[in-house]
Amino acid sequence: MQNNKPGINTICTHFGELEDTQFKGAVSPLYMSSSYAFDGVDVKRYPRYFNTPNQEALSKKIAALEKCEAVLIFGSGMAAISTALFAFLKAGDHVVLQKTLYGGTYNLVQEEFEKFGIEFSFTDGLQSSDFEKKIRSNTKVLYIETPSNPLLTITDLSAISALAKKHNLVSMIDNTFASPVNQNPADFGIDVIIHSATKYMGGHSDICAGAVASTKEHINRIFQLAKNFGGSLSDYTVWLLERSIKTMGIRVKAQNENAQRMAEYLYNHSDIYKVYYPGLPSHPDHELAKSQMRGFGGMLSFELNTDIDAMDFQRALELIKPSMSLAGVESTMLSPTQTSHSLLSPQEREKQGIKDGLIRFSIGIEEVEDLIKDIEQALEKVK
Ligand SMILES: *Cc1c(COP(=O)(O)O)cnc(C)c1O
């Protein structure tokens, strides 16, 4: 590409695509080979070495989107998260993690780290001083998630990156909720950027994948472990993910707009007790969000007034699907206590501020008026 500063939708559509030299087809050809020549070639290719033609092409696209040198594509977000963390932590090391995290990441740390001799601390708050308090002489990694699941808290990227540099630590972020459309942590000096590509990158609720973006040096370190752990993604799904990302820019911008309208509607609604959305001026970190995000994303959470049962309300919806997962083109809702955070004890949920009546709302690309009508009719039914 001659233009060396292409805009986001151009990167989404074209960056890293493979050329069909044989038939001149419009889209990247799909190379399904799991076996490649070893003699007289520059690169020994194999799916679990993360270097098939389609894997490499998609890595270039995601690297451009996250403004990083290199990317590895994984079979799930958790494969990406676990491999990245274990690549920088060995027995005797310590990691400081943000207190509000994706449930699966919390479970990984709680259930697995002790048996590998890795020490960990969760912060009490989200200020960089809360992280600094937990740093020990053997700390190696700071791990954050912003906006966080499910309460959409915002962590200061510049402050965390400065803290990591001060103590010579590796900073890692789960950037899934923002997507690279709304937030590039590399701009603020965060070292390792992780995605569940199952979410906004896939965008159609039909792909499970993950990605890690960083410098060549860090990616090489993660790769050394990744080839042994074996969490690569099949080429067919890689190809589907490349196709999905072509529309990520326009999908996420539409979701940003719908979510903003929806958050304002819910905020002003007498049956809604509380709304969590970083795009609302009432959000405690609205200014911080504005300073590090280009859009506020398609995720919000809300609490109904206590006289309305959250499950009854979700069952009364007709258009919006009560459904696990998030970030598809279709709008979905769920109760974190029943799903993503069900393995946490009620005390732990309370500590994280996750009430039983909390509903997490993943806003799709439908007409927002139709989503509002659906909420109106559901509230009428259950009140
Ligand atoms: C879904 C999700 C993950 C885990 O990704 P999988 O693809 O399900 O393994 C991690 N972090 C966040 C924020 C998520 O939403």
The ligand as an SDF file (V2000), in Angstrom:
LIG
                    3D

 15 15  0  0  0  0  0  0  0  0999 V2000
  -14.8920  -13.2290   26.2710 C   0  0  0  0  0  0  0  0  0  0  0  0
  -13.7970  -12.5200   26.9330 C   0  0  0  0  0  0  0  0  0  0  0  0
  -12.5850  -13.1550   27.2100 C   0  0  0  0  0  0  0  0  0  0  0  0
  -12.3450  -14.6140   26.9140 C   0  0  0  0  0  0  0  0  0  0  0  0
  -12.3690  -14.8850   25.5620 O   0  0  0  0  0  0  0  0  0  0  0  0
  -12.7480  -16.3230   24.9540 P   0  0  0  0  0  0  0  0  0  0  0  0
  -12.6340  -16.0810   23.4910 O   0  0  0  0  0  0  0  0  0  0  0  0
  -14.1090  -16.6560   25.4380 O   0  0  0  0  0  0  0  0  0  0  0  0
  -11.7460  -17.2900   25.4700 O   0  0  0  0  0  0  0  0  0  0  0  0
  -11.5920  -12.4110   27.8240 C   0  0  0  0  0  0  0  0  0  0  0  0
  -11.7820  -11.1250   28.1580 N   0  0  0  0  0  0  0  0  0  0  0  0
  -12.9250  -10.4830   27.9190 C   0  0  0  0  0  0  0  0  0  0  0  0
  -13.0740   -9.0570   28.3220 C   0  0  0  0  0  0  0  0  0  0  0  0
  -13.9820  -11.1500   27.3010 C   0  0  0  0  0  0  0  0  0  0  0  0
  -15.1350  -10.5080   27.0790 O   0  0  0  0  0  0  0  0  0  0  0  0
  1  2  1  0
  2  3  1  0
  2 14  2  0
  3  4  1  0
  3 10  2  0
  4  5  1  0
  5  6  1  0
  6  7  2  0
  6  8  1  0
  6  9  1  0
 10 11  1  0
 11 12  2  0
 12 13  1  0
 12 14  1  0
 14 15  1  0
M  END
$$$$
